[in-house]
Amino acid sequence: MKNTNIGIANLVVSNKLKESYFQGTLLEESRNITSDFLSIVKNSPILQLEFKVFNNIENKHIENELLAKDYIDNHIKLFEVYTIEEIDAERQKMNDFLMENVVGGITEADYDTEKVDLYNAIDALITESLNDYDKVDVDNIYESFNIVLNHVKEPKKVLVESLETNEVGEEIIEIAVEKFNEKYAELNEDDKNLLQLLIKSNDKEKKEILESYKVESLQILEGINKDSVKENILKAIQKIKEMKYNKTNVDDDIISLHGLKRDLL
């Protein structure tokens, strides 16, 4: 059975966290999943390197083709100090708790196929670079390199996860579980519906949701006529009016406005 790479593992863990939340097992299961995953990666120099390489390539934008090729090559060369067997042995540690989702790669239809293709292409470049000469698949190298090159040349909307030196932060997964648990431990059905909506929404839809929540929150605040709280209300109104769509913060902004509306109504 083929071992997974860090990119695929990250997608699987993120999906498990979402499922655990919406199945009502957020606090227990999500902590266990994340703790296991972080522990495995933190204690493996190979997996830490893999995370850095996958993350850098996924989020890099270089228009110049020659520079982009050099960027990719230099990252793949970082694995020359290891053997395929050593890398596979470390990846096997992730398979121990991802096995039901990973059988020769990802099979669930609801995963981001472009990300899966990118991660598998990076994986192929790493593997082929370490293969014995008589085992190298030239066609696989060519096809995989084109996938990675086209991705690097494509402009990126936003930078995501980052990995600090010798340490995997909570950003390794899509949902930072500890922060998530603190903030959303006590949620009603309306709160859960909003979070589910945010998970499924694209950038355009989130921008529309934010504007809708701004309008509704302003209507509520401007309808309150209490002198004792007037100054604070005016400050809140001004803050909401100044709120702009930012892909990095849009989920938190929408959730904050959602909470404000709930408290005021």
C-alpha positions in Angstrom: 0.0 0.0 0.0 1.3 3.4 -0.9 2.1 5.7 1.9 0.6 9.2 2.0 2.5 12.5 1.7 2.1 15.4 4.1 -0.1 17.3 1.8 -2.7 14.5 1.5 -2.4 13.8 5.2 -3.2 17.5 5.9 -6.3 17.3 3.8 -7.5 14.1 5.5 -6.9 15.5 9.0 -8.7 18.8 8.2 -11.7 16.8 6.8 -11.8 14.6 9.9 -11.9 17.7 12.1 -14.8 19.1 10.2 -16.6 15.8 10.4 -15.9 15.5 14.1 -17.4 18.9 14.8 -20.6 18.5 12.8 -21.1 15.0 14.3 -21.0 16.6 17.8 -17.6 15.1 18.9 -15.5 18.3 18.4 -13.8 18.6 21.8 -12.7 15.0 22.2 -12.1 13.6 18.7 -10.6 16.7 17.2 -8.1 17.1 20.0 -7.0 13.4 19.6 -6.7 13.6 15.9 -4.7 16.8 16.0 -2.5 15.7 18.9 -1.5 12.5 17.1 -0.8 14.3 13.8 1.2 17.1 15.4 3.2 14.7 17.5 4.2 12.6 14.5 5.3 15.5 12.4 7.1 17.3 15.3 9.2 14.3 16.0 10.2 13.6 12.4 12.8 15.8 10.6 11.8 14.2 7.3 8.1 15.1 7.8 9.0 18.6 9.0 11.1 19.1 5.8 8.3 17.7 3.7 5.8 20.1 5.3 8.1 23.0 4.5 8.6 22.0 0.9 4.9 21.3 0.2 3.9 24.5 1.9 6.5 26.7 0.1 5.6 25.3 -3.3 1.9 25.5 -2.8 2.0 29.2 -1.8 4.8 30.5 -4.0 4.1 32.7 -7.0 6.9 33.2 -9.6 5.9 34.4 -13.0 9.3 33.9 -14.6 9.5 30.3 -15.8 13.2 29.9 -15.4 13.2 31.2 -11.9 10.1 29.1 -11.1 11.9 25.9 -12.4 15.0 26.8 -10.2 12.7 27.3 -7.2 11.1 23.9 -7.6 14.4 22.1 -8.3 16.1 23.6 -5.3 13.3 22.4 -3.0 13.3 18.9 -4.4 17.0 18.6 -4.0 16.6 19.1 -0.2 15.6 15.4 -0.1 18.9 14.2 -1.6 20.2 13.5 1.9 17.5 10.8 2.4 16.6 7.6 0.7 13.1 6.6 -0.5 13.0 3.9 2.2 13.7 6.5 4.9 11.0 8.8 3.6 8.5 6.0 3.3 9.2 4.8 6.8 8.4 8.2 8.2 5.2 8.5 6.1 4.1 5.2 7.3 3.7 6.7 10.8 1.0 9.0 9.4 -0.8 6.1 7.7 -1.4 4.5 11.1 -4.3 6.9 11.9 -5.2 7.9 8.3 -5.6 4.5 6.9 -9.3 4.5 6.5 -9.1 7.6 4.3 -5.9 6.8 2.4 -5.7 3.8 0.1 -3.1 4.5 -2.6 -3.9 8.2 -2.3 -7.2 10.0 -1.6 -10.5 8.6 -2.7 -13.2 10.8 -1.2 -14.9 12.9 -3.9 -15.3 16.0 -1.7 -11.5 16.7 -1.5 -10.0 19.6 -3.5 -8.9 17.7 -6.6 -6.5 20.4 -7.6 -4.7 20.2 -4.3 -4.6 16.5 -4.4 -3.1 16.6 -7.9 -0.5 19.2 -6.8 0.5 17.2 -3.7 0.8 14.0 -5.7 2.9 15.8 -8.3 5.3 17.1 -5.7 5.5 13.6 -4.2 6.3 12.2 -7.6 9.1 14.6 -8.1 10.6 13.7 -4.7 10.3 10.0 -5.4 11.7 10.1 -8.9 14.6 12.2 -7.9 15.7 9.5 -5.4 14.9 6.5 -7.7 17.7 4.4 -9.1 18.5 5.3 -12.7 16.9 2.2 -14.2 13.7 2.9 -12.2 13.1 6.5 -13.1 9.9 7.2 -14.9 10.6 10.1 -17.3 7.0 10.6 -18.3 6.0 10.8 -14.7 8.7 13.5 -14.0 7.6 15.5 -17.0 3.9 15.4 -16.2 4.4 16.1 -12.5 6.9 18.9 -13.1 4.4 20.6 -15.4 1.7 20.4 -12.8 3.9 22.0 -10.1 5.4 24.6 -12.5 2.0 25.8 -13.7 0.9 26.1 -10.1 3.9 28.1 -9.0 3.5 30.5 -12.0 -0.2 31.0 -11.2 -0.9 34.1 -9.0 -1.9 33.2 -5.4 -4.8 34.9 -3.6 -3.4 34.5 -0.1 -0.6 32.8 1.8 -1.7 30.1 4.2 0.1 27.9 6.6 3.7 28.6 7.7 6.1 26.4 9.5 8.6 27.8 12.0 12.1 26.5 12.3 12.1 22.9 13.7 8.6 23.3 14.9 5.2 22.5 13.5 2.6 25.1 14.6 -1.1 24.6 14.8 -1.4 26.1 11.3 -0.4 22.7 10.0 -4.1 21.9 9.7 -6.9 23.9 8.3 -8.7 24.3 11.6 -6.5 25.4 14.5 -8.3 23.1 17.0 -7.3 24.5 20.3 -8.4 28.0 19.3 -11.5 26.5 17.6 -12.5 24.6 20.7 -12.0 27.7 23.0 -14.1 29.9 20.8 -16.8 27.5 19.7 -17.2 25.0 22.5 -20.8 26.2 23.4 -22.7 26.6 20.1 -26.3 26.6 19.3 -27.8 25.2 16.1 -27.7 28.6 14.4 -24.0 28.9 15.2 -23.3 25.5 13.8 -25.2 26.3 10.6 -23.1 29.4 10.1 -19.8 27.5 10.5 -21.0 24.9 8.1 -21.9 27.6 5.6 -18.5 29.2 6.0 -16.7 25.9 5.4 -18.7 25.3 2.2 -18.6 28.9 0.8 -16.1 30.3 -1.7 -14.5 33.7 -1.6 -17.2 35.5 -3.4 -19.9 34.0 -1.3 -18.1 34.9 1.9 -17.7 38.5 0.8 -21.5 38.6 0.2 -22.2 37.0 3.7 -19.9 39.6 5.3 -21.7 42.5 3.7 -25.1 41.0 4.7 -24.0 40.7 8.3 -22.7 44.2 8.3 -26.0 45.6 7.1 -28.0 43.6 9.6 -25.7 44.5 12.5 -25.8 48.2 11.7 -29.6 48.2 11.5 -29.8 46.7 15.0 -27.2 49.0 16.5 -28.6 52.2 14.9 -32.1 51.2 16.2 -30.9 51.3 19.9 -31.6 54.6 21.7 -30.0 54.3 25.1 -27.9 57.3 26.2 -25.9 55.2 28.6 -24.5 53.0 25.9 -24.7 55.5 23.0 -20.9 56.2 22.9 -20.0 52.5 22.7 -22.7 51.9 20.1 -21.3 54.7 18.0 -17.8 53.2 18.2 -19.2 49.8 17.3 -21.0 51.3 14.3 -17.9 53.0 13.1 -15.9 49.8 13.4 -18.4 47.8 11.4 -18.5 50.4 8.7 -14.7 50.3 8.4 -14.7 46.5 8.2 -13.5 45.4 4.7 -13.4 42.0 3.1 -10.1 40.3 3.8 -9.7 36.6 2.9 -7.5 35.9 5.9 -9.9 37.4 8.4 -13.3 37.0 6.8 -14.5 34.0 8.8 -13.6 35.6 12.1 -15.3 38.9 11.0 -18.5 37.1 10.0 -18.6 35.1 13.2 -18.0 38.2 15.3 -20.9 40.0 13.6 -23.0 36.9 14.0 -22.3 36.9 17.8 -23.0 40.6 18.0 -26.4 40.1 16.4 -27.2 37.2 18.7 -26.3 39.3 21.8 -28.3 42.3 20.7 -31.5 40.5 19.6 
